[in-house]
Amino acid sequence: MAHRESLNLPLLSKGMMAVLFAQFLSALADNAILIAAIAIVKSQGLPNLVPLLQESFVAPFILLAPFVGQISDAFPKGRVMFIGNSLKLAGAIAMLSGINPISAYALIGIGAAVYSPAKYGILSQMFSSSSLVRANGMMEGSTIVAILLGVLLGGWLADQSLDWAFTGVMAAYTLALVANLFIPRLPAENASVNFHPVRLVKQFFISCSILFKNPDSRFSLLGTAVFWGSGTTLRLMLFAWVPAALLITDNQTPANLMGAVSIGIVLGAVSAGLWVSLAKVNRALIGGLLLGPAVLALIFVHDFYFAAVVMVAIGLCGGFFVVPLNALLQERGHETIGAGNALAVQNFTENLAMLCFVGGYSYAASMGVAINTIIIGFGSILLVAISVLAVFRMRRG
């Protein structure tokens, strides 16, 4: 049984500041190196490899899902975060050294897969349920500000000098490693884990079953899967949509619009922290139901500033939707199978959704489907998916 006590720390404690700083730097580097990696494959005349690049990052989350949650719960989560950031740094060094960018980005994906269950799971050990949504809002806010700066700096540096871009990425990962050392050394949630591979795989699917049988955790898993699957696809679609709709072909403009989405998610996260509690988590559906229409609005956009406004709106809806769902899953996971295990199941479902969404987009693009047609289909699927989720939630939740 997972250890369920929390330290009930103040939200502005030194431990929380260390977690936020480490996460900020790690997320900044993650997003800057994505833009740099995209710039590399584009410079090689292989823009069709951009979706494959994203899939190489996503695949480790799916393949390692049975193991990373157990690792997160078996060791102090701050140290697990340190190991994850070390792997990310190794991937950045490999990419700078001329290793195939898809292989190097896969190594960064392995680091991210190890890191992710720990970075959110640690919050349920540090804070009580009454503070968990706000703590998630702070974490999400830190992450999104980092994404904003990461994509902006990554886009600018990629257009100037890839060497400078990688220097900045490695510096950020290194500082994140230093910050990881100041995270409180909390006890392992489940130090008695048996690391036999077959048993871990079986235990992982038992954990999946437990979470999907619970109405709250099922709602969270499906909702966050749809959000991140669509969000990852939208990020890749921008590199095709911007040249077609705005007639701009640089790396900076798609990065700027990704930054606008990030600003919106920060606003949505703050709004969720103020107006959505775990007791009233269904309010988050408002943001989710507006996501599809916001994406469909892109077909009418041909101006950069109007595009930025639409992107902020998409981000705001998404942040309002996903932050309370993250908190809900952490609380239910902390009560049952351990927060690290719950986050590993979440990463599995989210990245499976990303693989499906990105694969669908990649197939449509390879068939020569116009980008506006893809957006119409994408926005419609998003609207239907969250509408179905809302109907079942309101009936049974």
C-alpha positions in Angstrom: 0.0 0.0 0.0 1.3 3.5 -0.9 2.4 5.9 1.9 -0.4 8.4 2.0 0.7 11.1 4.4 1.6 14.6 3.2 3.8 17.2 4.9 1.1 19.9 4.4 3.8 22.5 3.6 3.0 26.1 2.9 2.6 26.8 -0.9 5.6 29.3 -0.8 7.9 27.0 1.2 11.6 26.6 0.2 10.9 23.0 -0.9 8.2 24.2 -3.3 10.5 26.9 -4.7 13.1 24.3 -5.4 10.6 22.1 -7.2 9.3 25.0 -9.3 12.7 26.3 -10.2 13.9 22.8 -11.3 10.7 22.3 -13.3 10.9 25.7 -14.9 14.5 25.2 -16.1 13.8 21.6 -17.3 10.7 22.6 -19.2 12.4 25.6 -20.7 15.2 23.4 -22.1 12.7 20.7 -23.3 10.9 23.2 -25.4 13.9 25.0 -26.7 15.5 21.8 -27.9 12.3 20.7 -29.7 12.4 23.9 -31.8 16.2 23.3 -32.4 15.6 19.7 -33.4 12.8 20.7 -35.8 15.2 23.3 -37.3 17.8 20.6 -37.8 15.5 18.2 -39.8 14.1 21.2 -41.8 17.7 22.3 -42.6 18.3 18.8 -43.8 15.4 19.1 -46.2 13.3 16.6 -44.3 10.3 18.4 -42.9 8.3 15.2 -43.2 10.3 13.9 -40.3 8.9 16.5 -37.8 6.0 14.2 -36.7 8.5 11.3 -36.4 10.6 13.5 -34.2 7.7 14.0 -31.8 6.8 10.3 -31.9 10.4 9.4 -30.9 9.9 11.5 -27.8 6.5 10.0 -27.0 7.4 6.3 -27.5 9.5 6.0 -24.3 6.5 7.3 -22.2 4.4 4.4 -23.5 7.1 1.7 -23.4 8.5 2.6 -20.0 5.1 3.3 -18.4 5.1 0.0 -16.4 8.4 0.9 -14.8 8.7 4.7 -14.3 5.8 5.0 -11.9 7.2 2.2 -9.7 10.7 3.9 -9.8 9.0 7.2 -8.8 7.3 5.6 -5.8 10.3 3.4 -4.8 12.8 6.3 -4.3 12.7 9.9 -3.1 11.1 11.8 -5.9 13.6 14.7 -5.9 16.4 12.2 -6.7 14.3 10.6 -9.5 13.9 14.1 -11.0 17.7 14.5 -10.8 18.1 11.2 -12.8 15.5 12.3 -15.4 17.2 15.6 -16.0 20.6 13.9 -16.3 19.2 11.8 -19.1 17.8 14.9 -20.8 21.2 16.6 -20.6 22.8 13.5 -22.1 20.3 13.6 -25.0 21.1 17.3 -25.7 24.8 16.6 -25.7 24.2 13.7 -28.1 22.2 15.9 -30.5 24.9 18.6 -30.4 27.5 16.0 -31.1 25.9 15.1 -34.4 23.9 12.0 -33.3 20.7 11.5 -35.4 18.3 14.0 -33.9 15.5 11.4 -33.8 17.6 9.1 -31.7 18.9 11.9 -29.5 15.4 13.2 -28.9 14.3 9.7 -28.0 16.9 9.8 -25.2 15.5 13.1 -24.0 12.1 11.4 -24.1 13.4 8.6 -21.8 14.6 11.2 -19.3 11.2 13.0 -19.5 9.4 9.7 -19.0 11.4 9.1 -15.8 11.0 12.7 -14.6 7.3 13.2 -15.2 5.7 10.9 -12.5 8.0 12.3 -9.9 7.6 16.0 -10.7 3.8 15.9 -10.1 3.7 13.0 -7.7 5.9 14.9 -5.3 3.2 17.5 -4.9 0.8 15.1 -3.2 3.5 14.3 -0.7 4.1 17.9 0.0 0.6 19.4 0.2 -2.8 18.5 1.6 -5.8 18.0 -0.7 -7.0 21.5 0.1 -3.9 23.0 -1.4 -3.3 20.5 -4.2 -5.2 22.4 -7.0 -3.3 25.6 -6.2 0.0 23.7 -6.0 -0.7 22.2 -9.4 -1.6 25.7 -10.7 1.8 27.0 -9.5 3.5 24.0 -11.1 1.5 24.4 -14.3 2.1 28.1 -14.3 5.9 27.6 -13.9 5.9 25.0 -16.6 3.9 27.1 -19.1 6.1 30.3 -18.5 9.1 28.0 -19.2 7.4 26.7 -22.3 6.7 30.2 -23.4 10.3 31.3 -22.9 11.6 28.0 -24.3 9.8 28.2 -27.6 10.5 31.9 -28.0 14.2 31.5 -27.3 14.4 28.2 -29.2 12.8 29.8 -32.3 15.0 32.9 -32.2 18.2 31.0 -31.5 17.5 28.3 -34.1 17.2 31.1 -36.7 20.5 32.6 -35.5 22.8 29.8 -34.4 22.0 26.2 -33.5 25.3 26.1 -31.4 24.0 28.9 -29.2 20.7 27.2 -28.9 22.3 24.0 -27.6 24.6 25.9 -25.3 21.5 27.5 -23.7 19.7 24.2 -23.5 22.6 22.4 -21.7 23.0 25.3 -19.3 19.3 25.1 -18.4 19.4 21.3 -17.8 22.6 21.8 -15.7 21.0 24.4 -13.5 17.9 22.2 -13.2 20.1 19.4 -11.8 21.5 21.8 -9.2 18.0 22.9 -8.2 17.0 19.2 -7.9 19.5 18.9 -5.0 17.5 21.4 -2.9 14.2 19.5 -3.1 13.3 18.0 0.3 14.3 14.4 0.6 10.9 13.0 1.1 10.3 9.3 2.0 9.6 6.9 -0.8 5.9 6.2 -1.1 6.5 2.5 -1.7 10.1 1.4 -1.0 9.2 -2.3 -1.1 8.8 -2.4 -4.9 10.0 -5.6 -6.5 11.6 -4.7 -9.8 11.0 -7.9 -11.6 10.0 -6.8 -15.2 7.1 -9.2 -15.7 5.7 -8.4 -12.3 6.0 -4.7 -12.9 4.1 -5.0 -16.2 1.4 -7.0 -14.5 1.2 -4.5 -11.7 1.1 -1.6 -14.1 -2.0 -3.0 -15.9 -3.6 -3.7 -12.5 -3.0 0.0 -11.6 -4.6 0.9 -14.9 -7.6 -1.2 -14.1 -7.9 0.3 -10.6 -7.8 3.9 -11.9 -10.2 3.3 -14.8 -12.7 1.7 -12.5 -12.8 4.8 -10.4 -15.1 7.5 -11.9 -12.9 10.4 -10.9 -9.6 9.0 -12.0 -11.2 7.7 -15.3 -12.5 11.2 -16.0 -9.1 12.7 -15.3 -7.2 10.1 -17.4 -9.5 10.5 -20.5 -9.7 14.3 -20.2 -6.0 14.9 -19.9 -5.3 12.3 -22.7 -7.5 14.2 -25.1 -6.0 17.5 -24.1 -2.3 16.5 -24.5 -2.9 14.5 -27.6 -4.6 17.5 -29.3 -2.1 20.0 -27.8 0.9 18.1 -29.2 -0.7 17.7 -32.6 -1.6 21.4 -32.7 2.0 22.3 -32.0 3.2 20.3 -35.0 0.4 21.6 -37.2 1.5 25.2 -36.6 4.7 24.5 -38.7 2.4 23.7 -41.7 -0.4 26.1 -40.9 1.7 29.3 -40.5 3.2 29.2 -44.0 -0.2 28.4 -45.6 -2.4 30.8 -43.6 0.1 33.6 -42.7 2.6 33.2 -45.6 5.5 33.2 -43.2 8.2 30.5 -43.4 10.6 31.1 -40.5 10.9 29.1 -37.2 10.2 32.1 -35.0 6.5 32.7 -36.0 5.3 29.2 -35.1 7.3 29.4 -31.9 5.7 32.7 -31.1 2.2 31.3 -31.6 3.2 28.3 -29.4 4.2 30.9 -26.8 0.8 32.6 -27.1 -0.9 29.2 -26.3 1.4 29.0 -23.3 0.3 32.4 -22.1 -3.3 31.3 -22.3 -2.6 28.1 -20.4 -1.1 30.2 -17.6 -4.3 32.3 -17.5 -6.4 29.1 -17.5 -4.3 27.6 -14.7 -4.7 30.7 -12.6 -8.4 30.8 -13.2 -8.8 27.1 -12.4 -6.9 27.7 -9.1 -9.4 30.4 -8.2 -12.7 28.9 -9.3 -12.3 25.1 -9.5 -11.8 22.9 -6.4 -11.7 19.1 -6.3 -15.3 19.2 -4.9 -16.4 21.2 -7.9 -14.1 19.7 -10.5 -16.9 19.4 -13.1 -16.5 23.1 -13.7 -13.4 22.3 -15.6 -15.5 20.9 -18.4 -16.4 24.5 -19.5 -12.8 25.0 -20.7 -12.7 21.6 -22.4 -16.0 22.1 -24.3 -14.7 25.4 -25.7 -11.4 23.9 -27.0 -12.9 22.4 -30.2 -14.6 25.7 -31.3 -11.4 27.7 -30.5 -9.4 25.4 -32.8 -12.0 25.5 -35.6 -11.7 29.4 -35.5 -8.2 29.0 -37.0 -9.7 28.4 -40.5 -10.8 32.0 -40.5 -7.4 33.4 -39.5 -5.0 35.1 -41.9 -3.4 37.7 -39.6 -0.6 37.1 -37.1 -2.2 39.2 -34.3 -5.6 37.6 -34.7 -3.8 34.2 -34.7 -2.1 35.1 -31.4 -5.5 36.0 -29.9 -7.0 32.7 -31.0 -4.0 30.8 -29.6 -4.3 32.5 -26.2 -8.0 31.5 -26.2 -7.0 27.9 -27.0 -4.5 27.9 -24.2 -6.9 29.5 -21.7 -9.5 26.9 -22.3 -6.9 24.1 -22.1 -5.4 25.3 -18.8 -8.8 25.7 -17.2 -9.6 22.2 -18.2 -6.4 20.2 -17.5 -5.1 21.7 -14.2 -8.0 20.5 -12.0 -8.0 17.1 -13.7 -4.3 16.7 -12.9 -5.0 17.5 -9.2 -7.9 15.1 -9.2 -5.8 12.2 -10.5 -3.0 12.9 -8.0 -5.4 12.9 -5.1 -7.1 9.7 -6.2 -3.8 8.1 -7.1 -2.2 9.1 -3.8 -5.2 7.4 -2.0 -4.9 4.1 -3.9 -1.9 3.1 -5.9 0.6 5.9 -5.2 0.9 9.2 -7.0 3.9 8.0 -9.0 2.1 5.0 -10.3 -1.0 7.2 -11.1 1.2 9.6 -13.0 2.8 6.8 -14.9 -0.7 5.5 -16.0 -1.6 9.1 -16.9 1.6 9.5 -19.0 0.8 6.2 -20.7 -2.7 7.2 -21.7 -1.7 10.8 -22.6 1.2 9.6 -24.8 -0.9 6.9 -26.4 -3.3 9.6 -27.3 -0.4 11.8 -28.6 0.8 8.9 -30.8 -2.7 8.4 -32.2 -3.3 12.1 -32.8 0.1 12.8 -34.3 -0.1 9.6 -36.3 -3.4 10.7 -37.7 -2.1 14.1 -38.6 1.0 12.7 -40.1 -1.1 10.3 -42.3 -3.4 13.1 -43.4 -0.5 15.3 -44.3 1.3 12.5 -46.2 -1.9 12.0 -48.2 -1.8 15.7 -49.3 -4.9 16.8 -47.3 -5.0 20.6 -47.1 -4.1 22.0 -43.7 -7.4 23.8 -43.2 -9.3 20.5 -43.9 -7.1 18.9 -41.3 -7.9 21.6 -38.8 -11.6 21.2 -39.4 -11.4 17.5 -38.8 -9.1 17.9 -35.8 -11.3 20.6 -34.2 -14.5 18.5 -34.8 -13.0 15.4 -33.3 -11.8 17.4 -30.2 -15.3 18.8 -29.8 -17.0 15.5 -30.1 -14.6 13.7 -27.8 -14.9 16.2 -24.9 -18.7 16.4 -25.4 -19.0 12.6 -25.0 -16.7 12.8 -21.9 -18.9 15.6 -20.5 -22.1 13.6 -21.0 -20.8 10.5 -19.3 -19.3 12.6 -16.5 -22.5 14.4 -15.8 -24.5 11.2 -15.8 -22.2 9.1 -13.6 -19.8 11.6 -12.0 
